[in-house]
Amino acid sequence: EASRTWESAAEEATINLDLALFEGLRGNREETIRYVRQWQRLAVSDATQYATAWSLSCQTLAFSGIAPEAVDCLRTGFEQPSWAWPFLEPHLPWYDPIRESPEFKALVADIESGTYH
């Protein structure tokens, strides 16, 4: 019974991240944020999904042009076990829509100063 609960929570988390991607592609920022936040809350029950897909949740926010949330997502990802890597993430094309935002520039400056390793 416990594994059934874990599996359904993991599936629900995955669906939320898929919906966030879909809404991001549609340009619906509020729904994108809502689904990413739901994914983040639900994915904690699956440590592997949480760590490996964290960067995807940040990228989804970024390509949707949602700079403050994307940068907050990255900062969190850099401080916890995840595949959001400071040496890589800022250079990926997913971040082009927010690259010139003050939040993203401040993040890059923090990375360059050694705040994140």
Rosetta blueprint (number, residue, H / E / L):
1 E L
2 A H
3 S H
4 R H
5 T H
6 W H
7 E H
8 S H
9 A H
10 A H
11 E H
12 E H
13 A H
14 T H
15 I H
16 N H
17 L H
18 D H
19 L H
20 A H
21 L H
22 F H
23 E H
24 G H
25 L H
26 R H
27 G L
28 N L
29 R H
30 E H
31 E H
32 T H
33 I H
34 R H
35 Y H
36 V H
37 R H
38 Q H
39 W H
40 Q H
41 R H
42 L H
43 A H
44 V L
45 S L
46 D L
47 A H
48 T H
49 Q H
50 Y H
51 A H
52 T H
53 A H
54 W H
55 S H
56 L H
57 S H
58 C H
59 Q H
60 T H
61 L H
62 A H
63 F H
64 S L
65 G L
66 I L
67 A H
68 P H
69 E H
70 A H
71 V H
72 D H
73 C H
74 L H
75 R H
76 T H
77 G H
78 F H
79 E H
80 Q L
81 P L
82 S L
83 W L
84 A L
85 W L
86 P L
87 F L
88 L L
89 E H
90 P H
91 H H
92 L L
93 P H
94 W H
95 Y H
96 D H
97 P H
98 I H
99 R L
100 E L
101 S L
102 P H
103 E H
104 F H
105 K H
106 A H
107 L H
108 V H
109 A H
110 D H
111 I H
112 E H
113 S L
114 G L
115 T L
116 Y L
117 H L
